[in-house]
């Protein structure tokens, strides 16, 4: 995902664009020796629960499912394996997941558990307040949320994390 189109009226068109980017990465379009890569994991979208998605939830879910299906098909056609997940939910996933109209609310049920291979989220804190116990609590709560949404067999991927930046962090 990027800073647009975050509220597309045509999620299938967006899914086609995203799939073409994936095809470019794996070398389907005009392959250049040594340039193509084979990503083992593809995270679809980034922080839809934090304002990166401005459209309605049904359109987001369609975008996610269409992209997942098309990327899987592109990988299969290229003879490669890929794990697909998402949606890179913000560090506020635990509170946002209960908000009506937020893509995190019922995400797994909405896209179908078979659509994702992993569930991804972000974990941030600050140097002065971060503790191992706090991180463990966040991860346990995230695991419980994913389990409650029907994803008990899905691994968690923390695709962004940090406890602070700069010399004050030691």
Backbone torsions as a table, in degrees:
resi	resn	phi	psi	omega
1	UNK	NA	163.7	178.8
2	UNK	-155.2	-168.8	-173.4
3	UNK	-77.0	32.1	175.0
4	UNK	159.3	154.0	-6.8
5	UNK	-81.9	109.5	-174.9
6	UNK	-88.3	-1.7	177.6
7	UNK	-140.9	39.8	-175.5
8	UNK	-56.0	139.0	174.9
9	UNK	-84.3	-8.4	-178.9
10	UNK	-127.6	79.4	-177.1
11	UNK	-63.4	-25.6	178.3
12	UNK	-68.7	-39.9	176.7
13	UNK	-62.2	-41.9	178.4
14	UNK	-63.1	-41.7	179.0
15	UNK	-61.5	-37.8	177.7
16	UNK	-65.3	-41.2	177.8
17	UNK	-63.1	-48.3	-179.7
18	UNK	-59.5	-40.0	179.1
19	UNK	-67.0	-38.6	177.0
20	UNK	-64.6	-35.1	174.9
21	UNK	-63.5	-44.5	177.1
22	UNK	-59.8	-45.3	179.3
23	UNK	-60.6	-38.0	177.4
24	UNK	-63.6	-44.2	-178.9
25	UNK	-60.8	-40.8	-177.6
26	UNK	-85.2	0.3	172.9
27	UNK	91.1	15.4	179.4
28	UNK	-69.7	-38.0	-179.7
29	UNK	-92.8	117.2	176.7
30	UNK	40.5	68.0	-176.8
31	UNK	-60.2	139.9	174.3
32	UNK	-116.2	128.9	-178.1
33	UNK	-54.0	131.4	176.7
34	UNK	79.0	-1.2	-177.3
35	UNK	-98.4	-42.9	-176.5
36	UNK	-64.6	145.1	175.9
37	UNK	-126.4	164.8	-179.5
38	UNK	-122.9	84.0	-178.6
39	UNK	-65.2	132.5	179.1
40	UNK	-76.9	-26.2	-178.4
41	UNK	-129.4	138.9	174.0
42	UNK	-126.9	121.5	176.0
43	UNK	-98.3	122.8	-179.8
44	UNK	-91.9	120.5	178.4
45	UNK	73.6	173.3	-178.0
46	UNK	-150.3	121.3	175.6
47	UNK	53.5	50.2	177.1
48	UNK	-66.8	-20.1	-179.8
49	UNK	-89.5	1.2	-176.9
50	UNK	-118.0	19.9	177.9
51	UNK	103.0	-7.1	178.4
52	UNK	-74.3	-14.8	174.2
53	UNK	-118.9	123.2	-178.6
54	UNK	-108.9	-7.5	-178.2
55	UNK	-83.3	-172.0	-179.7
56	UNK	-82.8	160.5	-173.6
57	UNK	-65.3	-37.9	179.6
58	UNK	-60.9	-41.4	178.1
59	UNK	-65.9	-39.3	177.6
60	UNK	-62.4	-45.7	-179.1
61	UNK	-62.8	-39.6	175.7
62	UNK	-62.3	-45.8	178.2
63	UNK	-57.2	-45.9	-177.8
64	UNK	-63.3	-50.1	-177.6
65	UNK	-63.6	-45.9	179.8
66	UNK	-61.2	-41.6	179.2
67	UNK	-66.1	-45.2	179.9
68	UNK	-59.0	-46.6	-179.2
69	UNK	-63.1	-42.5	-177.2
70	UNK	-71.2	-39.1	178.0
71	UNK	-67.0	-42.1	176.6
72	UNK	-59.2	-43.8	-179.9
73	UNK	-64.6	-40.9	178.9
74	UNK	-64.4	-40.9	178.3
75	UNK	-63.9	-46.1	179.9
76	UNK	-61.3	-42.4	179.3
77	UNK	-63.4	-29.5	179.3
78	UNK	-89.0	-2.8	178.6
79	UNK	74.2	29.9	179.8
80	UNK	-123.7	164.0	-179.2
81	UNK	-109.1	142.5	178.7
82	UNK	-144.6	143.1	173.4
83	UNK	-102.3	131.0	-175.6
84	UNK	-117.4	136.9	178.6
85	UNK	-159.3	-166.5	179.8
86	UNK	158.9	-170.4	6.9
87	UNK	-112.8	32.6	-178.9
88	UNK	62.2	48.9	-176.4
89	UNK	-66.3	150.9	-176.2
90	UNK	-68.5	170.9	177.0
91	UNK	-63.6	-13.7	178.5
92	UNK	-92.9	16.3	-177.9
93	UNK	-52.7	-38.5	-175.4
94	UNK	-64.8	-35.2	177.4
95	UNK	-89.3	-35.7	-177.7
96	UNK	-69.8	-27.1	-175.2
97	UNK	-66.4	-12.6	178.3
98	UNK	-99.9	-3.8	-178.7
99	UNK	-79.9	127.7	175.0
100	UNK	-63.2	135.0	179.2
101	UNK	86.9	2.1	178.1
102	UNK	-98.0	134.5	-178.4
103	UNK	-58.7	-21.3	179.0
104	UNK	-75.2	-20.5	-177.1
105	UNK	-74.0	106.8	178.6
106	UNK	70.6	26.6	-174.4
107	UNK	-53.7	-50.9	-175.3
108	UNK	-63.6	-44.0	178.1
109	UNK	-63.3	-36.6	-177.1
110	UNK	-69.6	-38.8	-178.2
111	UNK	-95.2	-16.5	-178.9
112	UNK	93.8	127.2	-177.9
113	UNK	-58.7	-31.5	-179.6
114	UNK	-73.3	-12.4	179.9
115	UNK	-76.3	-29.8	-176.3
116	UNK	-112.5	146.0	174.2
117	UNK	-99.2	-21.4	178.4
118	UNK	-151.9	161.1	178.9
119	UNK	-114.2	126.1	-176.6
120	UNK	-116.1	144.0	179.7
121	UNK	-149.6	173.2	-179.2
122	UNK	-116.6	149.4	178.0
123	UNK	-134.8	117.1	178.2
124	UNK	-129.5	154.0	174.6
125	UNK	-154.3	-163.1	176.2
126	UNK	-126.6	156.7	-178.7
127	UNK	-53.9	-42.2	-173.0
128	UNK	-74.5	-19.9	-176.8
129	UNK	-117.7	-12.1	-176.0
130	UNK	-72.0	134.6	174.3
131	UNK	-138.5	158.7	174.7
132	UNK	-62.2	-39.1	179.3
133	UNK	-62.7	-40.1	178.1
134	UNK	-64.4	-41.6	177.7
135	UNK	-65.8	-41.8	178.4
136	UNK	-62.0	-40.9	178.8
137	UNK	-63.3	-44.2	177.2
138	UNK	-59.1	-47.0	-177.8
139	UNK	-65.2	-39.8	176.9
140	UNK	-63.5	-42.7	179.4
141	UNK	-66.6	-38.8	176.8
142	UNK	-64.3	-42.6	178.0
143	UNK	-60.2	-42.7	179.2
144	UNK	-64.0	-40.6	178.4
145	UNK	-62.4	-47.8	-179.6
146	UNK	-63.2	-42.7	177.4
147	UNK	-60.0	-44.0	-178.8
148	UNK	-65.2	-26.1	178.0
149	UNK	-86.3	1.0	178.8
150	UNK	97.8	18.0	-177.4
151	UNK	-113.2	34.0	-175.8
152	UNK	-62.1	-23.6	179.3
153	UNK	-93.0	0.8	-175.7
154	UNK	-93.6	128.1	174.7
155	UNK	-66.6	152.1	173.7
156	UNK	-92.8	137.4	172.5
157	UNK	-119.5	121.0	174.2
158	UNK	-94.3	98.7	-169.4
159	UNK	-91.2	-6.9	169.0
160	UNK	-145.3	135.3	175.9
161	UNK	-158.2	149.6	178.0
162	UNK	-174.5	149.6	175.6
163	UNK	-111.2	7.0	178.5
164	UNK	142.0	163.4	-178.6
165	UNK	-124.5	155.8	173.5
166	UNK	98.9	172.8	-174.9
167	UNK	-66.5	-22.2	180.0
168	UNK	-63.8	-15.7	-179.3
169	UNK	-86.6	-8.7	179.0
170	UNK	75.7	NA	NA
